[in-house]
Amino acid sequence: MSTAFHNVRVTLEMIKIEHTLFALPFAFLGAVLAARGLPSALQLGWITLAMVGARSTAMAFNRIADRDCDARNPRTRTRAIPRVCFQ
């Protein structure tokens, strides 16, 4: 169980989930402006799912694509992917 918890923690750290949470209010504000009022709860749910899914996928892809550069950079070589791939 602790290994699964550790893997989830590393993944959330890798994709910077806190940045996604910071961006959600801006997406909700855009929805309010687009709807010219309050969007439905279903719409807000889909917006949340889209934001978290798209941003997490993009950040994970970016970490994988940049693993070689991250391994050479002293500031980023301790990140999860360069640390595991290039030990």
Phi and psi restraints in degrees (value plus and minus 20) as a CYANA .aco file:
   2 SER   PHI     -88.2   -48.2
   2 SER   PSI     -49.5    -9.5
   3 THR   PHI     -86.6   -46.6
   3 THR   PSI     -62.4   -22.4
   4 ALA   PHI     -83.5   -43.5
   4 ALA   PSI     -63.4   -23.4
   5 PHE   PHI     -82.1   -42.1
   5 PHE   PSI     -61.8   -21.8
   6 HIS   PHI     -82.4   -42.4
   6 HIS   PSI     -63.2   -23.2
   7 ASN   PHI     -83.9   -43.9
   7 ASN   PSI     -60.4   -20.4
   8 VAL   PHI     -84.5   -44.5
   8 VAL   PSI     -63.8   -23.8
   9 ARG   PHI     -81.5   -41.5
   9 ARG   PSI     -63.7   -23.7
  10 VAL   PHI     -85.5   -45.5
  10 VAL   PSI     -60.6   -20.6
  11 THR   PHI     -84.3   -44.3
  11 THR   PSI     -64.9   -24.9
  12 LEU   PHI     -84.5   -44.5
  12 LEU   PSI     -55.9   -15.9
  13 GLU   PHI     -86.7   -46.7
  13 GLU   PSI     -60.3   -20.3
  14 MET   PHI     -84.7   -44.7
  14 MET   PSI     -60.1   -20.1
  15 ILE   PHI    -112.3   -72.3
  15 ILE   PSI     -18.1    21.9
  16 LYS   PHI      33.9    73.9
  16 LYS   PSI      43.0    83.0
  17 ILE   PHI     -79.1   -39.1
  17 ILE   PSI     -50.0   -10.0
  18 GLU   PHI     -84.7   -44.7
  18 GLU   PSI     -49.9    -9.9
  19 HIS   PHI     -90.5   -50.5
  19 HIS   PSI     -55.5   -15.5
  20 THR   PHI     -85.1   -45.1
  20 THR   PSI     -64.0   -24.0
  21 LEU   PHI     -83.0   -43.0
  21 LEU   PSI     -55.1   -15.1
  22 PHE   PHI     -86.3   -46.3
  22 PHE   PSI     -53.9   -13.9
  23 ALA   PHI     -99.9   -59.9
  23 ALA   PSI     -39.7     0.3
  24 LEU   PHI     -77.4   -37.4
  24 LEU   PSI     -63.4   -23.4
  25 PRO   PHI     -79.0   -39.0
  25 PRO   PSI     -52.3   -12.3
  26 PHE   PHI     -89.2   -49.2
  26 PHE   PSI     -57.2   -17.2
  27 ALA   PHI     -86.5   -46.5
  27 ALA   PSI     -60.7   -20.7
  28 PHE   PHI     -85.8   -45.8
  28 PHE   PSI     -59.5   -19.5
  29 LEU   PHI     -82.5   -42.5
  29 LEU   PSI     -61.9   -21.9
  30 GLY   PHI     -81.2   -41.2
  30 GLY   PSI     -57.8   -17.8
  31 ALA   PHI     -86.5   -46.5
  31 ALA   PSI     -60.6   -20.6
  32 VAL   PHI     -82.9   -42.9
  32 VAL   PSI     -63.5   -23.5
  33 LEU   PHI     -86.9   -46.9
  33 LEU   PSI     -60.8   -20.8
  34 ALA   PHI     -87.2   -47.2
  34 ALA   PSI     -57.3   -17.3
  35 ALA   PHI    -102.3   -62.3
  35 ALA   PSI     -30.2     9.8
  36 ARG   PHI      34.6    74.6
  36 ARG   PSI      22.7    62.7
  37 GLY   PHI     138.5   178.5
  37 GLY   PSI    -181.0  -141.0
  38 LEU   PHI    -103.8   -63.8
  38 LEU   PSI     107.5   147.5
  39 PRO   PHI     -92.2   -52.2
  39 PRO   PSI     143.9   183.9
  40 SER   PHI     -91.6   -51.6
  40 SER   PSI     143.6   183.6
  41 ALA   PHI     -82.4   -42.4
  41 ALA   PSI     -56.3   -16.3
  42 LEU   PHI     -83.2   -43.2
  42 LEU   PSI     -63.6   -23.6
  43 GLN   PHI     -82.8   -42.8
  43 GLN   PSI     -62.4   -22.4
  44 LEU   PHI     -83.6   -43.6
  44 LEU   PSI     -56.3   -16.3
  45 GLY   PHI     -83.5   -43.5
  45 GLY   PSI     -64.2   -24.2
  46 TRP   PHI     -86.1   -46.1
  46 TRP   PSI     -58.0   -18.0
  47 ILE   PHI     -83.2   -43.2
  47 ILE   PSI     -64.2   -24.2
  48 THR   PHI     -82.1   -42.1
  48 THR   PSI     -67.2   -27.2
  49 LEU   PHI     -80.7   -40.7
  49 LEU   PSI     -63.2   -23.2
  50 ALA   PHI     -84.7   -44.7
  50 ALA   PSI     -64.1   -24.1
  51 MET   PHI     -83.1   -43.1
  51 MET   PSI     -69.8   -29.8
  52 VAL   PHI     -86.0   -46.0
  52 VAL   PSI     -64.7   -24.7
  53 GLY   PHI     -85.4   -45.4
  53 GLY   PSI     -69.3   -29.3
  54 ALA   PHI     -87.0   -47.0
  54 ALA   PSI     -65.1   -25.1
  55 ARG   PHI     -89.2   -49.2
  55 ARG   PSI     -59.8   -19.8
  56 SER   PHI     -85.3   -45.3
  56 SER   PSI     -61.9   -21.9
  57 THR   PHI     -83.3   -43.3
  57 THR   PSI     -64.1   -24.1
  58 ALA   PHI     -84.1   -44.1
  58 ALA   PSI     -63.1   -23.1
  59 MET   PHI     -87.0   -47.0
  59 MET   PSI     -59.9   -19.9
  60 ALA   PHI     -84.6   -44.6
  60 ALA   PSI     -63.3   -23.3
  61 PHE   PHI     -81.7   -41.7
  61 PHE   PSI     -62.9   -22.9
  62 ASN   PHI     -82.2   -42.2
  62 ASN   PSI     -61.1   -21.1
  63 ARG   PHI     -84.3   -44.3
  63 ARG   PSI     -59.9   -19.9
  64 ILE   PHI     -89.8   -49.8
  64 ILE   PSI     -64.3   -24.3
  65 ALA   PHI     -84.9   -44.9
  65 ALA   PSI     -52.5   -12.5
  66 ASP   PHI    -117.0   -77.0
  66 ASP   PSI      -6.1    33.9
  67 ARG   PHI     -81.2   -41.2
  67 ARG   PSI     -55.6   -15.6
  68 ASP   PHI     -86.9   -46.9
  68 ASP   PSI     -66.2   -26.2
  69 CYS   PHI     -84.4   -44.4
  69 CYS   PSI     -61.0   -21.0
  70 ASP   PHI     -84.0   -44.0
  70 ASP   PSI     -54.1   -14.1
  71 ALA   PHI     -88.7   -48.7
  71 ALA   PSI     -50.0   -10.0
  72 ARG   PHI    -105.5   -65.5
  72 ARG   PSI     -40.6    -0.6
  73 ASN   PHI    -106.8   -66.8
  73 ASN   PSI     103.3   143.3
  74 PRO   PHI     -78.7   -38.7
  74 PRO   PSI     -51.7   -11.7
  75 ARG   PHI     -92.3   -52.3
  75 ARG   PSI     -49.4    -9.4
  76 THR   PHI    -133.2   -93.2
  76 THR   PSI     -21.6    18.4
  77 ARG   PHI     -87.7   -47.7
  77 ARG   PSI     -35.8     4.2
  78 THR   PHI    -111.9   -71.9
  78 THR   PSI     -17.6    22.4
  79 ARG   PHI     -84.9   -44.9
  79 ARG   PSI     142.3   182.3
  80 ALA   PHI     -77.7   -37.7
  80 ALA   PSI     -70.2   -30.2
  81 ILE   PHI     -89.8   -49.8
  81 ILE   PSI     -70.1   -30.1
  82 PRO   PHI     -82.4   -42.4
  82 PRO   PSI     -54.6   -14.6
  83 ARG   PHI     -86.1   -46.1
  83 ARG   PSI     -59.9   -19.9
  84 VAL   PHI    -100.4   -60.4
  84 VAL   PSI     -61.0   -21.0
  85 CYS   PHI     -96.2   -56.2
  85 CYS   PSI     -47.7    -7.7
  86 PHE   PHI    -143.8  -103.8
  86 PHE   PSI      21.2    61.2
